[in-house]
Amino acid sequence: MIQRRPWHGVEWSLFIVLTGSVLLSLFYVLLHMNENVHVSTFLTIFAIILSYGVPFLFWRPNYIHTTCYPISVLLTGIPLQIYLSWMQEDAYLTINCPLMVIGFLTDRKNAWWTAPIFMVAMPVAYFFILPRGMGVGELFSIILNAVLFFAIGLSLQRVVTSNEKTEKLLAENQRQYQLIHEQNNALEQYANQIEQLTLLEERNRMASELHDTVGHTFTIVIMGMDAVSYLIETAPDKAKEKLDVLRSVTRNGLEEVRRSIHQMVPKEGDMLLSQQLTRLANEFALHTGTQIQFTTVGEEFDIPKQTKLSLIRCLQESLTNAKRHGRAVSVEVVLNYADDQVVIRIEDDGIGTEQLKIGFGINAMQERISALQGTLQVSSALGQGTVVHCSIPVKRLPSF
């Protein structure tokens, strides 16, 4: 297995120890070899340098081959060890430092052969190859020595691996912390945006609710006050009675405004939609002198309060526009219940217009109905009045 990485501090330490051991081996050879055997001395020095240099081809900074390094030591270091042991009886330990490096480079892929060869096979080879006798105790001593140095290298590797994992974990934790910090900032910005959008939506809701309620109430009151101005001289009693009614309408309008602020449905929230719309239409007809024909089509069933409120506001705005802008005399209202939707259609006989201007009231209706996945259509023609068609999908609950 090839690894392209710089050396760790531990590997530089192993390099220094290994180089020092080679220098000691050279000193040992020069000190103990027979002075008359010059050729053998030079061959021994060459073999030591060769066994030192060849493995560095596979263990150097930015290039580490964990398989070839043990093989190079096996081919150069062990024959040198056997040769030195043959020549000198006490020359057994030159292989110890390479064993530490091999232990350091050992992993699961090569441990199955490096450990048996260098910790067992090599000492056994000494036992059978050396001409002098070697006791079993000395053999076990050599095996123990090989195991010790191999284990030292393996332990150093575990320490380095543990430090690398700790550093990676620390870096990952720092990256996660930075990511969490960035996401937290993003969430804070998002929360601020949601808060602003919520305030804007609530402001728009309040504006549309007050527009529908106040506009509808004021239209009734203004029309009623016009009637009182004619009755106050000719029929004071009727004018007084009319004022009492208008006072009641004004109070109801005030309550309606308060309920709108608290996002509540009209007072009769538990009543059926047709009953609420009929009451609304009758009050409008009574105080404005408008003829309103109200019809319910289909089997009526209960619908969500928000849907009910949207349809009520739609009728309020349509009646107000029909009287204020269209000067309508009569209005036809049809409430149609289908299996998957509720439709209300308001048609007046007002003056109509060729160019329909979409004002605040119609925009508010459109937004309210679109929020419920519904549709709003407003059509008008000059001299033919205006038609408002509002459809909101509903899910009819089964009856038991």
N, C-alpha and C positions, 0 to 999 in steps of 0.2 A: 504494500500500500504506500502510495506516494503522498507526502504532505509538503506543501509549499508554504512555509511560514518561517518567520525568524526564530532564532533560538530563544528559549526561556533562560532566565537567570540560572536555573538549576543546570541546564545543559552547558552553559559556559563554565560552571563550576566543575562539571564532569570532564569537560575538555581540559581544563587546567590540571585536574588530578590525573587524567589519562596521559597527558603530555609529561607530567612529572614522573609518572611510573615508567614511561619509556626511557626517559633520561637516566633514571636509576638503573634500569635494565642495561643500558649501554655502559654505564659506569661499572656495573656488576661484571659484565662480560670482559671489559678491559682489565678489570682487577683480578679475575680468577682464571682466565684462559691461559694456557701454556704459552710462554713467550716464543717458543720455537715453532708454533703452529700458526704462522701468519695467515695462510690462506683460509683456514677454518675461522680465524678471528674476523677477517673481512667478510666472509660469507654469513657469519652470525650477525654481524652489525647490519649487513644488507637485509637479512631476513627480518631483523627487528624493525628496521625502518620501513620495510615493505609491509609488515603486519600492522604497522602504525598508520601508514599513508593510504593503503588500499581501502580500508573501511571508511575513511573520510570522504571517499567518492560518493558514498551513499548516506552519509550523516554530516551535513554541513548546513549553515544558515540558508534558509529559503529552499532547501531540497533535502528531504528526509525520506528514505525508503526503508520502511520497517521490516521488509522481508530480505532485501539484499544485504543489509548491514550484518545481520547475524550469519548469513551465508559467507560473506567475506571474512568475518572473524573465524568461522569454522574452517575455511580453506587456508588462511594464513596464520592466524594466532595459535590454533591448537597444534598444527605441525611444529611451529616454533617452540611451543611449550614442551612438546615431547622431545624435540631435539635438544633443548637446553637441559631437560631432565636427564637425558641420556648422557650428555656431556658432563653435567655437574649434578650431583645427587640432591643438592638443596635448592635447585632452581625450579620450584613448582608454582610460584605465585605471580608470574607475569600476566596471566590470563584474568586476574581478579578484576582489574579496572574495566576492561572490555565487557566483563560479565555484568557490571553495574549498568553500563550503557545499554546492553541487550535487555536487561530487566526493565530499564526505563522505557524502551521502545516496544516492549511486548504488549500485545493486545489480544483480544479473543481470537483473531484470525490466525495468529502465528504461535500462540502460547502452547498449542497442542504438540508442537515439535521442538521449539526452542528450549522449553523447560526440561523435557526428558534428556535431550542431547547434552546440554551444557551442565546440568546438575547430576546426571547419572551416567550417561554414556561416556562422557569425557573422563571422569575419574576411573571408570572401569577399564577404559582403554589404557590409562596409565598402568593399571594393575597388571594387565596382560602383556603390554609391549615393553615396558622397562626391563632391562636384563637383570638388574639387581632385585632381590626379593622385597616384597611389600606385604606387610601384614594386613589382616582384615581391619584391624583398628585404625591403621593409617589410611586405608581406603575410605572408611567412614568419616575420618577427619577431613579428607579432601572433599568428599561429598558435602559434608556440613559446611565447609568453607565456601564451596560453590553456591550452595543454597543461600548462605548468608549474604554474599555479595549480590546475587540475583535478586534476593528479597529486598535489599537496600535500594536497588534501582527501581524495582516495582513500587516500593513505598513512596519514593520520590515522585514517580509518575502519578500516583494517586493523589499526592499533595498538590501537584501542579493542576491536575484535572479538577480537583475540588476547588482550587482558587479560581480557575477559569469559569467554572459553573457559578461560583459566587459573584464574580465580576459580571458575567452575563446576566445573572438574576438581578444584580444591582442596576445594571444598565436598563434592563427591561422594566424594572420597577420605576426607575426615573422616567423612562419613556411613557409608561402607563400613567404616572403621576402628571406628566406634562399633558398627555392626552385628556385625562380627566379634568385638569385645570382648564384646558381649552374648551372642552365640552361644557363645563360648568359656566364658563363665560358666555358660550353660545346659548345655553339654556336661560341664563339671566337676560340676555338680549331678547330671546324669544318670548320670555315671560313679560318683559316690558312691552314688547310689540302686542302681545295678546291683551295686556291690560289696556293699552291705548285703543286697540280695535274694539274691545268690549265696551269701553267708555263711549266710543263713537257710535257703536251699534245701539247702546242704550239711549244715547242722546237722540239718535234718529227715530228709535221706537217711541220715545216720549213725544218727539215733535209730531210724528204721524198720528199717535193716539190723541193728542190734544187737538190737532188739526181736525180730525174726524169728529170728535166729541163736541168741542167748542163750536166748530162751524155748524154742525147739525143743530145744536141747541140754540145758537144765536139766530139761525135762519128761522126757526120756529118762533122765537121771541119777537124778532123784528116783524115777521108777518102778522103775528098776533097783535103787536102794538099798533100796526097800521089799521087793523080792524077796530081796535079800541078807540083810536082817534076819530073814527066815524061814528061810533056808538055813544061817545061820552056826552054829546049834546042831545042826540035823538032818543037814546035809551040808556040813561045812566045806570039803571040796575043791571042791565045786561053787560054794560062796560065794566062795572064792578065785578060781576061774576067772571067776566073774561080775564080781568086782572088777577083774580084769585087763581084761576087756572094757569095763567102765565107764571105766577109766582111759584106754583107747584112744579111747573116745567123747569124753571130756573134752578130750583132746589135739586131736582132730579139730575139736571145737567152738572151741577156742582158735585154731586155724589159720583156721577159718571167720571168726571175729571179725576177725582180722588182714587177711584178704582183703577183708572188708567195708569196713574202714577205707580200704583202697587201691582201693576200688571195682573189685574183681576178681571174676570168676565163680568158682564152686567149682573145686576142684582138677582135676576131670575136665572142664575147659572144652571140650576137643576131642571129648568123647564126645557121642553123640546124646542128645537131650533125654529120650527114653524110658528110656535106660540110667541117666541121672542120677536121674530120678524113681523108677525101680525100686530103685536102691540106697538112696535116701533112705527109701522106703517100707519096704524090708526091714529097715533098721536100726531104724526106729521100731517096727516090728512085733516085732522080736526083743527089744528092751529094755523095751517097755511091755506086751507080751502082747496086743497088738491084732491082729485078723485084718484084713489089708489085701489086697484084690483089685485088681490093676492091669491095665488093658486099654488097648491102643493100637489105634485105628481109623484106617484110611486109610494111604496110602503116606507114610512118614516122609521128610522132606527137611530140609536144614539151614536154620536160621533165625538171625537176628541174635542176638548174645550178650546184648544188653540184654533182648530178648524172652524168651530162654531163662532169664535170671536172674529176671525177673519171675514167670514160671510156676513156677520152683523155690520162690521165696519164697511164692507163693500156696499151694503144697502144704504147705510147712513150717507156715505160720500156720494153715491149715485143720486139719492133723493135730493141732497143739498145742491148738487150741481144742476139737476133737472129744474129746480125751482129758481136758483139764484142766477144761473147763466142761460138756461134754456127757456125760462119762463113757461114751463110746462103746466098744463091744466089737468092732465090725467097721466097716470103712470101704471103700467102693467108689470107685476112682479110674479115670476114663476120659479118656484123651488122644486127641483127635480132630483129625486133619489134614485140612483142606479146601484147595481151591485158593487161597483168598484169606484164610484165617484159621486160627489154631490155637486149639482150645478144650480146656480142662481142666475136668472136672466132678468134684467131691468130695462124696460123699453118705455120711453116717454114721447109725448107729442109736442115737444118744444120746438124752438125755431131751428135747432140744429146748426151745423157749420160745415163748410167745405174743407177748411183747414183746422183740424182738431189740434188744439194746443195741450200738450201733456204738462200739467202743472204738478205742484207738490202733492196734492191729494191723490192723483192717479198714480204717481210714482211710488207713493207710500203703499197704496193698494198692491201695486205690482211687486214690490219687494216683499210685502207680507205674504202674498199668495205664492210667489216663487220659492220662498223659504219652505213651503209645504209641498213643493213639487207640483204646484198647480199652474193654471194658465189664466190670463186675463186678456180679454179682447174688448176694445172700445171702438165703436164705429158710429159715424154721424154723417148726415147729409143735410144740406140746406133746405129748410122747410119740412123735413121728414123726421126730425127729432134725433135722439141718441139711443143707442143700444149698448148695454154693458153686459158682457157674458163672462161669468167667473166659474171656473171648474177646478175642484180640488179632489185628488184621489183619496179614497178612504178604504179601509179594510173592514168589511162587515163581519162582526163577531157572530158566531152561530148561537142560536137561541136554544135553550134547554127546557 
